[in-house]
């Protein structure tokens, strides 16, 4: 079954350019994820933010997103997201990324291993009125779990 999504055109008061949307995402990745300044999410993420593919137990909303990022940063304190490619169209920004980090704390029930990981992925963010409104992230979790030695490697 094919799913069709029709979005409305925002009114002139709330319309934000594609380049401004890309800047919001770039700030989020650098300031919130890479630098760990979770309070910056208050400026960049809508309070009723929706994670379309949440992690197990992830709460919805801006606070739920901040909790997940806090959990990631606790598990991988040196986490760094590098943007490989960005495409913007209308209210959506698609970012292809690679994040790296060293597993120093529990992550999704997996105790710290001291192993380094490099994880590729793509995230599709929708913005409204200059803030992240919803997000869908697809990461190579299988490879990450192999790198953490949770499942056997190839």
Phi, psi and omega in degrees: 000132180268139180256132179245130178244125177246124179251153179272157175274125180295154179288166186301331181292326184253358181293133180234142182289159177300320181294325176293321177297318178298321179296321177299314181295317179300317178296317180301311182298315183285308187282315186277308184280302186292318182269346179073021180271076186301331180297337178294338178300331179300329181274336190249345187236133177296144181300327181260030178312142179239124171269113186287333176232074186291154171291157178306126178083358182290128175282153176279171178091168180302319181295323177297320177296317179297322178297316180296317179295320176300319178296317178298315182291329176290323180282325182229077188299338179259022182306139177216124177261127177246127179278127178265328184196144177226135176229130179240140176210118181059236183266009182246145175232125178252127182235124172264130189220166166227127174247146180233156177180168179249127185285095185250354180216170181298135180227114181049043178084357180266118181294156181309136181243344185076002181279147174269143178233155172224117189237125178266152177188179178223138175232137177247113180251138172251133181246148176221130179053037175080012179229152176294124183256319174207165188208147173226119182244134177236118181236159177279074182294329179298311178298320179300315180293328173294316181296330178275000180064026176282324175235153183297146176283175182290000000 
